[in-house]
Amino acid sequence: MLIAVPYENGQIFQHFGHTDMFMLYLVSGGKIIKTKELPASGGGHGALGALLSQNLVDAVICGGIGGGAQNALQSAGIELYAGVSGDAEAAVLSLANGNLTFSSDATCTCDHEHEHNHEHH
C-alpha cells in the first residue's frame, strides 16, 4: 500500500491544498518499507489529486481538506483519512496496522473567499 501524507518537518501538514510536499510511504506487513518525497506542483486542489493518482497512491492521511480536494481523491479511487494531526510516520504505522479509522469528514476551515497567501504555523 502506498500512503501519501502532506508533510512538514516530520509532522502532518494541516492544510492539504497548500502543502509544498508529500511524503510517500510504502507499507507492507504493518511496517514502512520505503519513503520518498513528492513535491507538490502547486497546481491547486484538483491537481494534487491528479498528482497523487499518477504516483499510484492508495491512501492519503491529512489534517484539513476542502470539498474539491476530497472529490478529486474520491474520483481517483484514493482512500482518505482526514482530521489527523501529529507525527506523520506514527499515523502511517497506525494505518498500516489497522488502527486508523477511515474518515473523509474533516474539512478545511479556511475562508475560501480570501486569498490563500497566508502561512499556517
N, C-alpha and C positions, 0 to 999 in steps of 0.2 A: 504494500500500500504506500502511495506517495502522498504525503501531507504537506501542505503549504501553510506557513504562518507569516502574517505581516510582522516584521521583525525590526527591533531597535535595541541595541546593547543587551542582548540576551533575553529581552522581555517581549511580550506580545504587544505590538504597536496597536493602540486603541482606536485608530480611525482607518479602517480598511482602504477607503478610497484615496487616502493621502499618504500611504506608505511609500517609502523610497525603495524598499527591498523586501522580498520574501525569502525566508529560509525554507528550503525544501528538505524534508526528512523522509528517507526511505526506511520503512519499518517492516520487520518480519519477526514472527515468533515473540512479540512483545518487546523487541529491542530495536534500537536505532542502528541501522546497518551503515548508512551513509548520509551525509548532509551536503548541501550545495546552495550557494547564494544565487538568487534570481533577481536581478534588478527590475524594478517596476518601471515600465517605459513611460509613465506619466501621461498615458492617453485617456485617463478617466475611468470611471467605474466599470462600464461595459468592456472597455479594452482590457482591463485587468482580468475579467472573466475569460476573455479570449486567450490572453497570455497564459493563464493557468491551464486552460484546456489544451492549448498547443504543447504544453510541457507535461501532459498526461497526468495531471494532479487528480487524485481521487477524493480528497477531502481538504477543507480549509478550517483552521482554528483561528478565530479572531475575536476582537472585542466588539466595538460598534460597527454596524454595517447598514448602509441605506438600502431602500427597497429596490432601486435599479441594479445594484450590485448583487443583491440576493437573487433577483430574477435572472441575471446573467449567469450566475453559478448554477442555478437550478436548470436553466436551459442547456448548460454544458454537462449536466449529469454529475456535478460535483457536490458532495455532501457538505453541509455547513454546520459547524459547531461554533455558535456565536455567543457573545456575552462572557467570554473567558478573559481573564487577566493574569498577570504574573509571569513566571518563568516559562519561556517557550518550550524548552526541552521537557520540563516536567509535564506540561499539558499534552505534548505529543506522546510521551510514555503512558500517560493516563488513558489516552485514546487507544493506543496500541494494545493496552491490557484490558480494554473493555470497560473502563471506569469513567469515561467522559460521555455525558448524555447528549444525544443529538438535539440540536436546537437551532432554529432559524429565527427566533423571536427577538433577539437583541437588535435594536435599530440605532442608526446614527442619530444622535441628539443635536447635531449641529443645525443651525438655521440655514437652510439651503437658499435663502433669499439673499444672503450676503456673499461677498467674495470670499473664496477659500484660500486666502493667503496668510492665515494665522498659523501659529505654531501650537502644538499640543505638548505639554510637559508632563 
